[in-house]
Amino acid sequence: MTVMAESVVSDEKRHVTVTSWKTPIIFGLFTVLFALLPLLVPREGNSTFRLVRSADAAIQLPELVLPANATAWVAVVLLAATTALAIVWTGAARRLPLWLTVVYVAVLLIGFLAWASAGGTLPMIGLLGGALALATPLIFGALGGVIGERVGVVNIAIEAQLLAGAFMAAVVGSATQSAWAGLIAAMVAGVLVSLVLAVFAITYYVNQVIVGVVLNVLVAGLTTFLYRQVLGANPEQLNSPPLFPVLPIPLLSEIPVLGPVLFRQTIIVYLMYVTVFLVWYGLYRTRWGLRLRAVGEHPQAADTVGIKVAPTRYWNMMLAGAIAGMGGAFYTLVTNPQFGREMTAGAGYIALAAVIFGKWDPVRATLAALLFGFATNLQGVLSVIGSPVPSQFMLMLPYVVTIFAVAGLVGRSRPPAASGEPYIKS
C-alpha cells in the first residue's frame, strides 16, 4: 500500500516543464524602480545601523555606518546582476533556486534601508524583533493553510481561526488567570472553526471558498457582538488575560543581532519554531505526510490503496485549525493584554497569500510570512526615524509586497491537484 501511495504522490513531481519569465520580469521591474530612488531623489549623508539594543549587552558591536546614496547604487548593481542571472537561468530552462530570491530581497532591503534612513539611526534589533512578532501569527496561520490545502481543502477560514483563537484566549485566560489555559482554549476554538469548514466542505460538498468567506464574516460578527455585550461589561474578569513572559535562552540570546531577536521570546514563539520543523518533517518524512499528500493529490487513487479520504481530511483540518488557533492566542497572550474587535485585521488573508507565495511548502510559507511581517513593521520604524517616504505609501507597503510576491516572485507554481475539489466516492 505504501508503494502505491508513493506512486500517487510522485505524480506531483511529474509535470511538463514550462518556462516562466515572471520572476526575471519582476526582478527587472523592481531593479528599475529602485534605481529611480538614488537617481531622482538622492539622499546625502550616512545611514547608521545600530546592531545592539543597549549598552549593557554581553557582546558589543560597533554601529554600521554606510553612505546612503553610494550604498543604494551598489545595491542597484547587485540587483541588476541577480536579474541577469535569473534571465540566463530561465532562458536555459533551469529552475530558479530559492536562495536567489532570498539574496535579491536581502540586497533590495539593505539598499532601500540605507537610502531611506540617510542621516538617521536604524535600530536593527527593534526592526527585526518587531517583524518576527508581527509574522508569528501569520506563520501559524500559513502552516494551517499548508496542511489544509495539502490534504485537499482550501482553508480560506484562517482569518476566522485566528480571530476565534484570540477571543477565546482572552476570555479563558482572564477567567482562569492562566495563559496556558488561554492557549489551549485558542487551539480548541481554531479546531471548532475548522471543523465547521470541514463538515460543509467534506461531507456536504459545499464550495470551500464560499464556506470559508462566510465563516470569516460570521466569526468577525460574533466576536464583535460578544465583545460589546459581554467583554465590555466586565473587562476585568473576562478581558484581562495574563501575558506569557519573555524567556531568554542562555547563551543563544547573547548572539549579536539574531540572539535578542530569535531567543528572547515567549513560549508561543518557541512553539512556532518547533511547529514549523514538525510540519515540515511530518509532511515529507513520515507516513502521515505521505498519506496527507496522497489525499490532496489524487484522492481516488489514495482511496483505492486503502487510505480513508474523508477521515484523513477531517483530522488534518482539525490539526490545521489548532495550529492557526495558536496564532490567534499570540494576539491576546503576548502582544496585547486584551481582546479588541477584528484585531487580526485581515492577517488570515495575508497568511493565505504566504501559503501561495511559499508554494504550499511549510518552510517557504514561513519565509513569506516573515517578509510580510518585516514589511509591516518597516512602515512604523521609517516613520519614527523621519524617512522621506510618504506615510500613505508606507501604510500600503505590506499589501503591495503581498500582491507583487504572489503575482511575480512565486514563478510557476501548482497547488495540490485535488485542492478545493470535493471527493465523491464512486
C-alpha positions in Angstrom: 0.0 0.0 0.0 2.9 2.4 0.8 4.5 1.8 -2.5 1.2 2.6 -4.3 0.7 5.7 -2.2 4.2 6.8 -3.1 3.4 6.4 -6.7 0.4 8.6 -6.2 2.4 11.4 -4.6 5.1 11.1 -7.2 2.6 12.3 -9.7 3.1 15.7 -8.1 6.7 15.8 -9.5 5.8 14.6 -13.0 4.8 17.6 -15.0 5.7 19.2 -18.3 8.5 21.8 -17.8 7.1 25.2 -18.6 9.4 28.2 -18.7 8.1 31.0 -16.6 9.5 34.5 -17.0 7.6 36.0 -14.1 10.4 36.1 -11.7 13.0 37.7 -14.0 10.4 40.3 -15.1 9.5 41.2 -11.5 13.2 41.3 -10.6 13.9 43.7 -13.5 10.9 45.8 -12.6 11.9 46.3 -9.0 15.5 46.9 -10.1 14.4 49.8 -12.4 12.0 51.2 -9.8 14.7 51.1 -7.1 17.3 52.7 -9.3 15.0 55.7 -9.7 15.3 56.5 -5.9 19.0 57.4 -5.8 18.8 58.8 -9.4 15.8 61.2 -8.9 15.8 61.6 -5.1 19.5 61.3 -4.0 20.0 61.2 -0.2 23.0 62.9 1.3 24.7 61.8 4.5 25.2 58.4 6.2 22.9 55.7 7.4 23.6 54.2 10.8 22.6 50.7 11.5 22.5 50.0 15.3 23.3 46.4 15.9 22.9 46.2 19.7 19.9 47.2 21.8 21.5 48.5 24.9 25.0 49.4 26.3 24.8 46.5 28.8 24.7 43.8 26.2 27.2 41.0 26.8 28.6 41.3 23.3 29.1 44.8 21.9 29.2 45.5 18.1 30.0 48.9 16.6 27.4 50.7 14.7 27.4 50.1 11.0 27.7 53.4 9.1 27.1 53.4 5.3 26.9 56.2 2.8 23.3 56.3 1.8 23.4 57.1 -1.9 26.5 55.1 -2.6 25.1 52.0 -0.9 21.9 52.4 -2.9 23.9 52.4 -6.2 25.9 49.4 -5.1 22.5 47.6 -4.4 21.3 48.6 -7.9 24.4 47.0 -9.5 23.9 43.8 -7.4 20.2 43.7 -8.2 20.9 44.1 -11.9 23.4 41.2 -11.7 21.0 39.0 -9.9 18.3 39.8 -12.5 20.7 39.0 -15.3 21.5 35.6 -13.7 17.8 34.9 -13.4 17.3 35.7 -17.1 20.1 33.4 -18.1 18.9 30.5 -16.0 15.3 30.9 -17.1 16.4 31.0 -20.7 18.2 27.8 -20.1 15.0 26.3 -18.7 16.7 25.9 -15.3 14.6 26.2 -12.1 15.5 29.3 -10.1 16.7 28.3 -6.6 15.2 29.7 -3.5 18.4 31.3 -2.4 18.5 33.6 -5.5 15.2 35.2 -4.5 16.4 35.4 -0.9 19.6 37.2 -2.0 17.7 39.5 -4.2 15.2 40.5 -1.5 18.0 41.0 1.1 20.0 43.2 -1.2 16.9 45.2 -2.1 16.0 45.7 1.6 19.6 46.8 2.6 19.8 49.3 -0.3 16.3 50.7 0.5 17.0 50.9 4.2 20.3 52.7 3.6 18.6 55.2 1.3 15.5 55.8 3.4 17.4 56.2 6.7 20.0 58.7 5.5 21.0 61.0 8.4 19.3 58.8 10.9 19.9 55.7 13.0 18.0 52.5 12.3 17.6 50.1 15.3 18.0 46.7 13.6 17.1 44.6 16.6 13.9 46.5 17.1 13.1 46.3 13.4 13.8 42.5 13.1 12.2 41.8 16.5 9.1 43.6 15.6 9.0 41.9 12.2 9.1 38.5 14.0 6.3 39.5 16.4 4.1 40.6 13.5 5.0 37.5 11.5 4.3 34.9 14.2 0.5 34.7 13.9 1.0 34.8 10.1 3.3 31.8 10.3 0.8 29.8 12.4 -2.0 30.7 10.0 0.2 29.8 7.0 1.0 26.4 8.4 -2.7 25.7 8.9 -3.3 26.8 5.3 -0.5 24.5 4.0 -1.9 21.5 5.9 -5.4 22.2 4.7 -4.5 22.6 1.0 -2.1 19.7 1.0 -5.0 17.5 2.2 -7.4 18.9 -0.4 -9.3 21.6 1.5 -8.8 25.3 0.8 -8.5 26.8 4.2 -10.0 30.3 3.5 -11.2 30.5 7.1 -7.7 31.2 8.5 -8.9 34.7 9.5 -11.8 33.2 11.4 -9.5 30.7 13.2 -7.1 33.4 14.2 -9.9 35.7 15.5 -11.7 32.9 17.3 -8.4 31.9 18.9 -7.6 35.4 20.0 -11.1 35.8 21.5 -11.1 32.5 23.4 -7.6 33.0 24.7 -8.6 36.3 26.2 -11.8 35.0 27.8 -10.5 31.7 29.2 -7.1 33.2 30.1 -8.9 36.0 32.0 -11.4 33.7 33.7 -8.7 31.2 34.9 -5.8 33.7 35.2 -3.7 31.2 33.3 -2.0 32.0 30.0 -1.7 28.2 29.3 -5.4 27.7 29.7 -5.9 30.6 27.3 -3.6 29.0 24.7 -5.4 25.6 24.9 -8.8 27.4 24.6 -7.5 29.2 21.5 -6.5 25.9 19.9 -9.9 24.4 20.7 -11.6 27.5 19.1 -9.5 27.0 16.0 -10.4 23.4 15.8 -14.1 24.2 16.1 -14.0 26.7 13.2 -12.0 24.3 11.0 -14.5 21.5 11.9 -17.4 23.6 10.6 -15.5 24.2 7.4 -14.7 20.5 7.1 -18.3 19.4 7.6 -19.6 21.6 4.9 -16.7 21.1 2.5 -16.1 17.3 3.0 -19.5 15.9 3.9 -21.9 18.2 2.1 -19.6 19.2 -0.8 -20.3 22.9 -0.4 -17.9 25.3 -2.2 -15.0 25.6 0.1 -14.2 29.2 -0.8 -17.8 30.4 -0.1 -17.9 28.5 3.3 -14.5 30.0 4.3 -15.6 33.5 3.5 -18.9 33.1 5.3 -17.0 31.7 8.4 -14.7 34.7 8.4 -17.7 37.1 8.3 -19.6 35.1 10.9 -16.7 34.9 13.4 -16.0 38.6 13.0 -19.6 39.5 13.7 -20.0 37.0 16.5 -16.8 38.1 18.3 -17.7 41.8 17.9 -21.1 41.2 19.4 -19.7 39.3 22.3 -17.0 41.9 22.8 -19.6 44.6 23.1 -22.2 42.8 25.1 -20.1 40.5 27.4 -16.4 41.6 27.5 -17.2 45.3 27.5 -19.5 44.9 30.5 -16.9 43.0 32.6 -13.4 43.7 31.2 -11.6 43.0 34.5 -12.8 39.4 34.7 -13.2 38.5 31.0 -10.8 40.6 29.0 -7.6 40.9 31.1 -5.6 37.7 30.4 -2.1 37.3 31.9 0.7 37.5 29.3 3.3 34.9 28.6 6.6 36.2 30.0 9.8 36.6 27.9 12.1 33.6 28.4 15.7 34.3 27.2 17.6 31.2 26.3 21.0 31.3 27.9 24.0 31.8 25.6 21.9 31.8 22.5 20.2 35.1 23.5 23.6 36.7 23.7 24.4 36.1 20.0 24.8 39.5 18.3 21.8 40.8 16.4 20.0 37.4 15.9 20.2 36.4 19.6 17.9 39.1 21.0 15.6 38.7 18.0 15.2 34.9 18.0 16.0 33.7 21.5 14.5 36.4 23.8 10.9 35.4 23.1 7.8 34.0 24.7 6.9 30.3 24.7 4.5 30.8 21.8 7.3 31.9 19.6 9.4 28.9 20.6 6.4 26.7 19.9 6.2 28.3 16.5 9.8 27.3 15.8 9.0 23.7 16.8 5.8 23.6 14.8 7.5 24.7 11.6 10.0 22.0 11.9 7.4 19.3 12.9 5.1 20.2 10.0 8.0 20.2 7.5 9.4 16.9 8.8 6.0 15.3 9.1 4.9 16.4 5.7 7.9 15.0 3.8 9.4 12.3 6.1 6.6 10.4 7.7 3.7 8.1 6.7 1.3 10.7 8.0 2.7 13.2 5.5 2.7 10.7 2.7 -1.0 9.9 3.2 -1.9 13.5 3.6 -0.2 14.5 0.3 -1.7 11.5 -1.5 -5.2 12.5 -0.5 -4.5 16.1 -1.6 -3.1 15.0 -5.0 -5.3 12.1 -6.0 -8.0 11.1 -3.5 -9.4 8.4 -5.7 -6.1 6.6 -6.0 -5.5 7.0 -2.3 -8.9 5.5 -1.6 -8.0 2.6 -3.9 -5.0 1.7 -1.8 -7.0 1.8 1.5 -6.5 5.4 2.7 -9.7 6.7 4.1 -10.1 10.1 2.4 -12.8 11.8 4.4 -11.4 10.9 7.9 -7.9 11.9 6.7 -9.2 15.3 5.6 -11.2 15.8 8.8 -8.3 15.0 11.2 -5.9 17.2 9.3 -8.3 20.1 9.1 -8.7 19.9 12.8 -4.9 19.9 13.2 -4.7 22.9 10.9 -7.3 24.7 13.0 -5.4 24.0 16.2 -2.2 25.4 14.8 -4.0 28.6 13.5 -5.7 29.0 16.9 -2.2 29.2 18.5 -1.5 32.1 16.2 -4.7 33.8 17.4 -3.6 33.3 21.0 -0.4 35.3 20.2 -2.5 38.5 19.8 -4.1 38.4 23.3 -1.5 36.5 25.3 1.7 38.2 24.0 1.3 41.4 22.1 -1.9 42.8 23.6 -3.3 42.2 27.1 -6.9 42.3 25.9 -9.1 41.4 23.0 -10.2 44.0 20.5 -12.9 43.6 17.8 -11.4 42.5 14.5 -8.0 42.8 16.0 -6.5 40.3 13.4 -7.1 43.0 10.7 -7.0 40.6 7.8 -4.0 38.6 8.9 -5.6 35.4 7.8 -5.7 36.6 4.2 -2.1 37.6 4.4 -1.3 34.1 5.7 -3.2 32.6 2.8 -1.1 34.7 0.5 2.0 33.4 2.3 0.8 29.8 1.5 0.6 30.6 -2.2 3.9 32.6 -2.2 5.5 29.7 -0.4 4.3 27.2 -3.0 2.4 25.2 -0.3 5.6 24.3 1.5 5.9 25.0 5.3 9.4 26.4 5.2 8.8 28.7 2.2 5.5 29.8 3.6 7.3 30.7 6.8 9.8 32.8 4.9 7.0 34.5 3.1 5.2 35.3 6.4 8.5 36.8 7.7 8.7 39.0 4.7 5.2 40.3 5.2 5.9 40.9 8.9 9.0 42.8 8.0 7.2 45.0 5.5 4.5 45.8 8.1 7.0 46.7 10.8 9.1 48.7 8.4 6.4 51.3 8.0 6.4 52.2 11.7 10.2 52.2 12.0 10.7 54.5 9.0 8.0 56.9 10.2 9.8 57.2 13.6 13.2 58.0 12.1 11.7 60.6 9.7 12.1 58.8 6.4 11.1 60.9 3.3 8.9 58.0 2.1 5.2 59.2 2.2 3.2 57.8 5.1 0.4 56.7 2.7 2.9 54.5 0.8 4.2 53.0 4.0 0.7 52.1 5.1 0.1 50.2 1.9 3.6 48.7 1.7 2.7 45.3 3.3 -0.2 44.8 0.8 1.9 45.9 -2.1 4.5 43.4 -1.1 1.8 40.7 -0.8 0.5 41.4 -4.3 3.8 41.5 -6.1 5.1 38.5 -4.2 2.2 36.3 -5.1 1.9 37.7 -8.6 5.6 37.7 -9.6 8.0 36.1 -7.2 6.4 32.7 -7.0 7.3 31.8 -10.6 5.5 28.8 -11.9 3.5 27.1 -9.1 0.9 24.4 -9.0 -1.3 23.8 -6.0 -2.2 20.2 -4.9 -4.2 18.7 -7.7 -7.3 17.9 -5.6 -7.2 21.2 -3.5 -10.7 22.6 -3.4 -12.3 19.6 -5.0 -14.8 17.5 -3.0 -14.3 13.8 -3.2 -17.4 11.8 -4.0 -16.7 8.1 -3.6 -18.0 6.2 -6.7 
